[in-house]
Amino acid sequence: MNRTEFIITTAIILFVAFALGWFAHWVLHRFSRISQSDLNQLEKMSQELHEAEETRDQAITYLQQREAELTNQLAQTEAELGAAMEGLREARHEAEELRAYVERQSAS
């Protein structure tokens, strides 16, 4: 094999390698290409996810507000219960005093 044949053979091998690489790239690009419908679907899913996150944030805010309201209402109810129990205690004490007074008046 002389020098000219070697250069021609090398050029052919390099051209075939280039052609195979280009063909492989074309095939890979052809099968991995994202279509417009896929992009539209991804955009729609992204929008729905954003809306779902906003709805979740609103629900969390509502639940926190509701929890604060119920905690406040519970504290007020407990305070009213304490006051009612204290009033009942005083009423019982007065009733006992009145019974004792009436018994003393009846005995005398």
ZIFENCOR-V344941 format. One record per residue. N is the residue number from 1. RES is the residue in one small letter. SS is DSSP state (2 for helix, 1 for strand, 0 for the rest). BURIAL is I if it has 24 or more other C-alpha atoms within 12 Angstrom, else O. D_CENTER is the distance of its C-alpha to the mean C-alpha in Angstrom with 2 decimals. Layout:
n=N res=RES ss=SS burial=BURIAL d_center=D_CENTER
n=N res=RES ss=SS burial=BURIAL d_center=D_CENTER
This chain:
n=1 res=m ss=0 burial=O d_center=73.58
n=2 res=n ss=0 burial=O d_center=74.53
n=3 res=r ss=2 burial=O d_center=72.43
n=4 res=t ss=2 burial=O d_center=71.95
n=5 res=e ss=2 burial=O d_center=70.84
n=6 res=f ss=2 burial=O d_center=68.36
n=7 res=i ss=2 burial=O d_center=66.85
n=8 res=i ss=2 burial=O d_center=66.66
n=9 res=t ss=2 burial=O d_center=65.09
n=10 res=t ss=2 burial=O d_center=62.53
n=11 res=a ss=2 burial=O d_center=61.77
n=12 res=i ss=2 burial=O d_center=61.32
n=13 res=i ss=2 burial=O d_center=59.01
n=14 res=l ss=2 burial=O d_center=56.91
n=15 res=f ss=2 burial=O d_center=56.80
n=16 res=v ss=2 burial=O d_center=55.78
n=17 res=a ss=2 burial=O d_center=53.02
n=18 res=f ss=2 burial=O d_center=51.84
n=19 res=a ss=2 burial=O d_center=51.97
n=20 res=l ss=2 burial=O d_center=50.04
n=21 res=g ss=2 burial=O d_center=47.35
n=22 res=w ss=2 burial=O d_center=47.10
n=23 res=f ss=2 burial=O d_center=46.98
n=24 res=a ss=2 burial=O d_center=44.26
n=25 res=h ss=2 burial=O d_center=42.20
n=26 res=w ss=2 burial=O d_center=42.80
n=27 res=v ss=2 burial=O d_center=41.83
n=28 res=l ss=2 burial=O d_center=38.66
n=29 res=h ss=2 burial=O d_center=37.71
n=30 res=r ss=2 burial=O d_center=38.61
n=31 res=f ss=2 burial=O d_center=36.37
n=32 res=s ss=2 burial=O d_center=33.37
n=33 res=r ss=0 burial=O d_center=33.39
n=34 res=i ss=0 burial=O d_center=30.29
n=35 res=s ss=0 burial=O d_center=31.37
n=36 res=q ss=2 burial=O d_center=30.46
n=37 res=s ss=2 burial=O d_center=28.87
n=38 res=d ss=2 burial=O d_center=26.53
n=39 res=l ss=2 burial=O d_center=25.63
n=40 res=n ss=2 burial=O d_center=25.12
n=41 res=q ss=2 burial=O d_center=22.88
n=42 res=l ss=2 burial=O d_center=20.76
n=43 res=e ss=2 burial=O d_center=20.66
n=44 res=k ss=2 burial=O d_center=19.67
n=45 res=m ss=2 burial=O d_center=16.81
n=46 res=s ss=2 burial=O d_center=15.65
n=47 res=q ss=2 burial=O d_center=15.96
n=48 res=e ss=2 burial=O d_center=14.12
n=49 res=l ss=2 burial=O d_center=11.10
n=50 res=h ss=2 burial=O d_center=11.40
n=51 res=e ss=2 burial=O d_center=11.85
n=52 res=a ss=2 burial=O d_center=8.88
n=53 res=e ss=2 burial=O d_center=6.66
n=54 res=e ss=2 burial=O d_center=9.19
n=55 res=t ss=2 burial=O d_center=9.14
n=56 res=r ss=2 burial=O d_center=5.61
n=57 res=d ss=2 burial=O d_center=6.93
n=58 res=q ss=2 burial=O d_center=10.13
n=59 res=a ss=2 burial=O d_center=9.28
n=60 res=i ss=2 burial=O d_center=8.11
n=61 res=t ss=2 burial=O d_center=11.30
n=62 res=y ss=2 burial=O d_center=13.32
n=63 res=l ss=2 burial=O d_center=12.65
n=64 res=q ss=2 burial=O d_center=13.63
n=65 res=q ss=2 burial=O d_center=16.64
n=66 res=r ss=2 burial=O d_center=17.60
n=67 res=e ss=2 burial=O d_center=17.52
n=68 res=a ss=2 burial=O d_center=19.71
n=69 res=e ss=2 burial=O d_center=22.02
n=70 res=l ss=2 burial=O d_center=22.46
n=71 res=t ss=2 burial=O d_center=23.14
n=72 res=n ss=2 burial=O d_center=25.68
n=73 res=q ss=2 burial=O d_center=27.22
n=74 res=l ss=2 burial=O d_center=27.55
n=75 res=a ss=2 burial=O d_center=29.28
n=76 res=q ss=2 burial=O d_center=31.62
n=77 res=t ss=2 burial=O d_center=32.44
n=78 res=e ss=2 burial=O d_center=33.25
n=79 res=a ss=2 burial=O d_center=35.44
n=80 res=e ss=2 burial=O d_center=37.20
n=81 res=l ss=2 burial=O d_center=37.74
n=82 res=g ss=2 burial=O d_center=39.26
n=83 res=a ss=2 burial=O d_center=41.51
n=84 res=a ss=2 burial=O d_center=42.55
n=85 res=m ss=2 burial=O d_center=43.35
n=86 res=e ss=2 burial=O d_center=45.39
n=87 res=g ss=2 burial=O d_center=47.22
n=88 res=l ss=2 burial=O d_center=47.95
n=89 res=r ss=2 burial=O d_center=49.27
n=90 res=e ss=2 burial=O d_center=51.54
n=91 res=a ss=2 burial=O d_center=52.68
n=92 res=r ss=2 burial=O d_center=53.60
n=93 res=h ss=2 burial=O d_center=55.44
n=94 res=e ss=2 burial=O d_center=57.35
n=95 res=a ss=2 burial=O d_center=58.16
n=96 res=e ss=2 burial=O d_center=59.56
n=97 res=e ss=2 burial=O d_center=61.60
n=98 res=l ss=2 burial=O d_center=62.93
n=99 res=r ss=2 burial=O d_center=63.84
n=100 res=a ss=2 burial=O d_center=65.62
n=101 res=y ss=2 burial=O d_center=67.41
n=102 res=v ss=2 burial=O d_center=68.42
n=103 res=e ss=2 burial=O d_center=69.66
n=104 res=r ss=2 burial=O d_center=71.65
n=105 res=q ss=2 burial=O d_center=73.14
n=106 res=s ss=2 burial=O d_center=73.94
n=107 res=a ss=2 burial=O d_center=75.54
n=108 res=s ss=0 burial=O d_center=77.72
